[in-house]
Amino acid sequence: MLNFKKPLGLGLFGLTVASVFVPVLSVSAESTNQKVANEKTWVVATSGTLYPTSYHESKGSALTGYDVAVVKAVAKGLNKKVVFKEMDVDGMLTSVNNGSAVMAANDFGISPQRKKQFTLSTPYKFSYDSAMVRKGDDSGITKITQLTGKKAAGEAGTNYQKLASQLGATQVNYDNVSNDVYLQDLANGRTDVILNDHYLQEMALKAMPDMQSKLTIPKKFYFTTQDDKAGTGIIMKKTNTKMAKAVNQEITKLEKNGTITKISKQFYGGQDVSKHPNVKTTYITINDN
């Protein structure tokens, strides 16, 4: 990671991940379910590079971010301790499935495909998507649904990259890198577009003033997919229903008492991302095949 004055480690791409089938082993499912629910310490997988969801303000500083703070608040309400483990997106999903982490929190969309494989919590963030491009000519892109001949930057395996290919772009894949890499490559023409959650893109660009004269996020390129409308939640193993029930009850409590709104405004520049945004978007279906 490179050092920024504020903040460091601002990776963009951990949110919408293409589904990978992982078989669920049915070994003492009920006893394991209860055991996980009773655990006093949660091991939680996250990226540590996704600003403002899960990141470090400076080299060596404590992990922080919106999802990190929400998980801590939920854990506090349930009298649990939390240990965060930082890894890439594929590692997060694998760790939840093999039990080395009880949950993953990293701006994960509650998509139809993901719900088939995991238990997802009550949503605590609602958003939409956007395309970051070069200022002046929008990287030569006129329609968000037409990216033929363009190079799309993103993390390998995400549905944003899958969608970019579907729309005609060539994927340029990165592995859990920080925002400066993404934005510099876009500005210098190594890539042409970044598709991702709008709030994350907006905050990333605000955090890098030197890029604001070079890059832009046009309103005409705002879009949504089937992965966005249900919001963002915590990922848990399909069989861990007792823990999921307790987590959901605590999230609902934190939403009602204003705690999640307060956390949101802290990390999203005064915006309450726990509420549905009222924004005009183009709807695009991500093909499952």
N, C-alpha and C positions, 0 to 999 in steps of 0.2 A: 504494500500500500504506500501511496505517496502522502506526505504531510501537507495538509491544508491548514490555514489559520482557523477556519470554521466552515463546515465540519469536515472531518477526515473519514475516508472509507465510505463514500457515498455511492454504493452500487445500485443500479437501477432495476436489475432484472431478477426478481425472485418470485413474482406474483403468480402469473397464470401458467401453470406447468402442464404440458401434455401428459395425458394419463398413461401410466405404465402398469400393466396387470401384475400384481404380486399376490400369489396364493396365500390364503389365510389358513394357518394350521389350527385344527380344533383339538388341542391337547389341554384337558382340564379347563375349558373355556370359562366356566362359571367361577371356579376357584381363582383363576388368574384375574378375572374381572373384579372380584372382591379385593384381591391382594393389591392391585393397582390403585383402586379407590382408597385403600387404607394407607398407602405410602405417604410418609411425612415429608419427603423431599421429591420434588418434580425435576426431572431432567428434561429441559426444553430445547429443541433444536431451532436454530435461527441462523441468519446469515452474518450479522455484524457489519454488513456493508450496504444495507438498503436504507438510505436516507429518505424520509425521517422515520422509518419503521423500526429499524434495528441497525445501529451504527455506533461509532466511537467519535466523540467530539475532537479528540486529538490522540496521537500515538500514546498508548499505554493507559488511556483514560477508561473509565468504566463503561460497559455496554449500556446504551440508552435507546430511546425511540418510542414511538406510539405503541406498537405491538408489545414491546418489552414492558412498558409501563402498565398496559392493560393486563398482561399476564401476572405481573407483580401484584396488582390490585386484587385480581381474582384469587391469587394464592393467599394473600393476606387475609381476605375474608373467609377463606376455608382453612386457615391455620396451617398452611403449607410453606415450606421453604422451596426456593427455586435455584437450580443450577443451569445456566445457559451454556449450550455447546454450539460453537459456530462452525458452519459447513455450507457446502453448496446445496442447491435445491434437491438434486437427486439424492444426496446424502441425508437430507432432512426426511424425505419420504421413506427412504429405506430404514432409517433409524426408528421411525414410528412403527413401521411394520415389524421390525425384528425385536422391538421392545427395549432397545437401548436408550430411547427417549419416549416419554409418555405423551408428548405432544410436539407440534411444530407451529411456530408463530412467525409469519414473514409475509404479511399482506396476501394471504392465500384466498383466492376467489372461491366462492361456494358454487362450483360448476356442477352440472348434471353428471359428468363423467367422474369427477372426484368423489361425489356423494356415493357412487357405486362401490368405491374402494375404501373410503374412510368415514368416520364419524366427524362431522364438522359442527362447531359450536354455533350458538346464536350469533348472528352477524353484529359487528360493532363498527363497521365502516361501510359506506356506500359511495361509489364513485362512477366514473366513466373513463373512456380511453382517449388518447390523443396521439398525434404524430409530431415529433420534433424534427425540424428540417432547417436548412440554411436560410438565413435572412436574405431578402432581396428577390430571390427567384423560387423560394420554397423547394429548393433542390430539384427544380424542374418538374415537380409533381403538381398536377392540376386537380386530381380527384383521389380521395383516400382509397377508393375501390380499384384504382389502377396504378400498380407499382411496377409494371413490366420494365425491365432494364435497370431497376434501382437496386441498391445494396442496403439491406436492412440489418441494423446492429441489434444484438440481443444475446441472452444466455441460451446456450444450446438446450433444446428440449422443451422450451417454453411454448405455450400456445400463441404467444405474440409472434414468435419466429415461424411457427406453423402457419399462422394467418398471413404473414408477410409472403411466404412462398405461395400460398393459395392465391394471393393477389398479384403474383408475377415477379416478386422481388427475389434476389439472390441473398441467401443468409450469410452474414458475417458474424460468427459466433464467438462469444467470450465466456470465461469461466469465473464467475463471482468477482469481477474486477470493480474498481471504484469509478465513480461518475466522471472523473477527469479524463479517463481513458475513452469512455464512450463519447463525451462531448468534444474532446480534441479531435478524435477521428472523424466525427461528423463535420466539424468546422473545416478540417483540412481536405475533405473530399474522399477520405478512405471509405466512408460510408455515406449514405444519402438520407436515411430516415431511421428514427427510433420509434417504435410503437410500444406504448406502455400506459399504465395507469396515469391519468391526467394529474392528479394531485402530486404524485411522486415526481413526474417530469417538471411540473411547475416549481416545486420546492428545490429540486436539483439545479435548475437554471438560476433561481434566485440566489442560491448558495455560491454561484460562480459568476460574479459580476463581469469578469473579462470575457465571458461567453455570450453575454446578453446582447452585444452589438453584432454577433455573428450568427446566432441561432434564434429560432422562434417556434412557437406552438400555435399555429393558426386555428381559429375557432371553426373554420370551414372543414377542418379535418377531425373534429371531435366525433367519436363513434362509440358504440356499445356492442357487446356480443352476448351470447347466452351465458357466458361465464361471469358477467358483471351484475346482472339484475338482482341476484340474491344476496349480494354484498360480500364482505370479507370476514373470515372466521378462523378459529384455531383448529388445526387438524389433529385428530386423535385416531387411534386404532379402532377399527370397526367393532371389535368385541368389548371395548372398554366403555360400556354403556353407563355404568354406575358413576364413574368419574365424569363422564360427559354431562350427565344429568346435574351433578353438583356444580360443574363449571357453568352450565347454561343458567341455572338459577342465580348464580352470583353475578353473571354478566347482566342479567335482567335487573337485578338489584342496583348495580352500579350505573346502569342507564337511567333508572328511575330517580336515583338520588343526585344525579348530575355529575358524578365522578368521571364518567367516560367523556362527557362533553368538555369538562375541564382539561382532561388529558389531551383531547383532540386539539383544543385551542392552543395548548402549550406547544405542540409539535407541528401543527399545520398553520402557523401564522395567524391565529385567531379564528380559523375556520372550524365549523363543527361538521366533521366528516362522518359523524355517527347518524346523520340525517340524510335522506335521499336528496341529491342535487336536482335543481330545476334548470336543466340545460338542454338545448336542442342538439341532438346527435343523429348520426347515420347508423342504422342498425345493420350489422354484418354477422352472418352465421358462420362460425368456424366449422368446417367440415370434419366429421369424426373419422373418416377413412383416410 
